Amino acid sequence: MTESNGKRASIWATLIKVDDSGNARPVRWESLANLVPTDQNGGSPHPAREGHALTAAREVAAATVTEHRKVRAGWFAQAVPGRVP
């Protein structure tokens, strides 16, 4: 993600799940704890699923940047010049 008009770049990892019907959504990393090992090999993802995952990831990134801006704007609005917290 890039913030501050391109002056600050941050790397944020987001886990996106695409279900059998093609719906993509972010999921919490804790959900990985429910996975169990298997001897079966996974197949290649359908290209449309990759597209759905990429779209969902972009939406999460945009929402995160918006939230960060909102939090920072609130903080700066309450900040008193010359005062160190």
C-alpha positions in Angstrom: 0.0 0.0 0.0 1.1 3.5 -0.7 0.1 6.4 1.5 0.8 10.1 1.9 0.6 10.8 -1.8 3.2 8.1 -2.6 5.7 9.2 0.1 5.2 6.2 2.3 4.9 2.6 1.2 3.9 -0.3 3.5 3.6 -4.0 2.9 0.4 -5.5 4.3 -0.4 -9.2 3.9 -4.1 -10.1 3.6 -5.5 -13.6 3.3 -8.2 -13.9 0.7 -10.5 -16.9 0.4 -12.2 -17.7 -2.9 -15.0 -20.3 -2.4 -16.4 -22.8 -4.9 -18.9 -20.3 -6.2 -16.2 -17.7 -6.9 -17.0 -15.4 -4.0 -13.8 -13.8 -2.7 -13.5 -12.3 0.8 -10.8 -11.5 3.3 -10.4 -14.0 6.2 -8.5 -13.9 9.4 -5.1 -15.5 9.6 -6.3 -17.6 12.5 -8.4 -19.6 10.1 -5.2 -21.3 8.9 -5.0 -23.1 12.2 -8.1 -25.2 11.1 -6.3 -26.7 8.1 -5.2 -30.3 8.2 -2.4 -31.9 6.1 -3.4 -34.2 3.2 -1.6 -36.4 0.7 -3.6 -35.0 -2.2 -2.1 -32.4 -4.5 -4.0 -29.2 -5.1 -4.9 -28.3 -8.7 -4.2 -25.0 -10.4 -6.7 -22.2 -9.6 -9.1 -21.2 -12.2 -8.0 -17.8 -13.7 -11.4 -16.3 -12.8 -10.8 -17.2 -9.1 -7.4 -15.5 -9.2 -9.1 -12.4 -10.6 -11.8 -12.4 -7.9 -9.0 -12.8 -5.2 -7.1 -9.8 -6.7 -10.2 -7.7 -6.8 -11.0 -8.5 -3.2 -7.4 -7.8 -2.1 -7.5 -4.4 -3.8 -10.8 -3.6 -2.0 -9.3 -4.5 1.3 -6.2 -2.4 0.6 -8.4 0.6 -0.4 -10.5 0.2 2.8 -7.4 -0.1 5.0 -5.8 3.1 3.5 -9.1 4.9 4.0 -9.3 3.8 7.7 -5.6 4.7 8.3 -6.2 8.2 6.9 -9.3 8.6 9.1 -7.5 7.6 12.2 -4.5 9.8 11.5 -6.7 12.8 10.6 -8.5 12.3 14.0 -5.2 12.1 15.8 -3.8 15.2 14.1 -7.0 17.1 14.8 -6.5 16.4 18.6 -2.8 17.0 18.6 -1.6 20.2 20.4 1.4 21.9 18.7 4.5 21.8 20.9 3.1 19.2 23.3 4.8 15.8 23.4 2.4 13.0 24.6 
